[in-house]
């Protein structure tokens, strides 16, 4: 009875892998990672379209006769918006390649200066719209 209890189907050896904080991250090439990358791309795309809609709002609702900054402001809004979209596309493609290759090199998929530059550009656009509004209704 005891031999039957300790035989193969009942007792198996379990191997447990342990990792430390110093181990490099294991690359994951699964559908969840690809969908996360795609979702991030769509966030950048929609952010660009929202910023472009601010430019279209300025074009539609600011007075054509009084505001000399209207068309340059609209052009700047759309240039920054297209920059958002292009940055998102470049990031999507570089991260997709890193995922497919199984790269663990952080420089391939992490660019900390990009979001900072985009945030500064977005802040400049908002401040320019506020300035143009104050100049128009002064």
PyMOL commands that set and color helices and strands:
alter all, ss='L'
color gray80, all
select helices_A, chain A and resi 2-5+31-61+70-101+106-109+112-136
alter helices_A, ss='H'
color red, helices_A
deselect
rebuild
show_as cartoon
